[in-house]
Amino acid sequence: MYRLWLIFAQTATVLLAIFFVISTLRPELLPWKPRGEIVTVKEAVPVVETERPDSYSKAAEIAMPSVVNIFTSKEIKEEPSHPLLNDPMFRRFFGEQESKARRTSSLGSGVIVSPNGYILTNHHVVEAADEVEIALVDGRKAKASIIGSDPETDLAVLKIKLEELPAITFGQSQQVKVGDVVLAVGNPFGVGQSVTMGIVSAMSRSRVGINTFEDFIQIDAAINPGNSGGALTDTSGNLIGINTAIYSSSGGSLGIGFAIPIHVAKQIMEQIIQSGSVTRGWLGVSMQDMTQDLAESFGLDSPIGALVASVLRDGPADKAGIKPGDIIIAVEGKPMKNSSDMLNRVAALSPNDTVAVTVIRNKQEKTIQVTVGIRPKQQ
């Protein structure tokens, strides 16, 4: 009896040992799953941020605190609606009708560019505004004063009085290339700060018909009403442009947006801060793009430069001897592509400086020294 019990005990021990090994190493061989089974899942290994080419969270984190919401309001007086009320004869019967006033509000975006409180935005965001209020991402709000604006480039500079302002870092907009990834930060439709992503579609885009002086970065990142004045950044969060407008028949984003390069905006901003306005160079001529037909009529092989269509009497160009029919091909040795390029180059010149203007007259190149004037203010 004792021997049988010993054999049974040894057999049971061996079987238990085998069951333990199988349930531990190869549980799938068992006809049932042990109760309380621990399911092992394969978890992704955390990736270092610099190894995430599919994420721009770091750039957004850097840029977003510097982008502000701008709320503007202005008072509009409403005249009596019936035209007879403006007639003095009828006014005797109805009495004097007081004009009613109402306030309208609008919104936009801006970028803190200095710890001193300077904010860069679009002219059309604050145009004719009586009151301007700035709202920061951290919840702070402040009234802003308008330092100055430039309608011809659609830029304006505001200032607020707050401490510890997160100023953005300026990038190199002149080094931006078509195909570069960019981020647009702003306050579309007033829903709150938003970030959209796209690429640079074109550089030095002009003749869009938005501003007098155009040298836009064209992007396909979604920008909408309320984004105006917001930041266009590179993938490091550096400011490379000020979002300005969209090309759309419906008012919605169609993937064609325009931003003012920051190297252009910086020049305008510095002039506004220093003097409250912008002074530009001026020659006193109206220009026309050269076409192949025009080039052939002037005996040229290809269209180059810009044709002088008219010359203002006693203007800088007239005094220097430039005549209608001259083709300006270079200023200070830098070739001119077209009339838009000519306008931008001349505007960047300092008034009272003397510059060399190269023209083609009667199929011959001629260099004329012109003293640059001050561009008249646009009404």
Order of alpha helices (4+ residues) and beta strands (2+ residues): alpha-alpha-beta-alpha-beta-beta-alpha-beta-beta-beta-beta-beta-beta-beta-beta-beta-beta-alpha-beta-beta-alpha-beta-alpha-beta-beta-alpha-beta-beta-beta
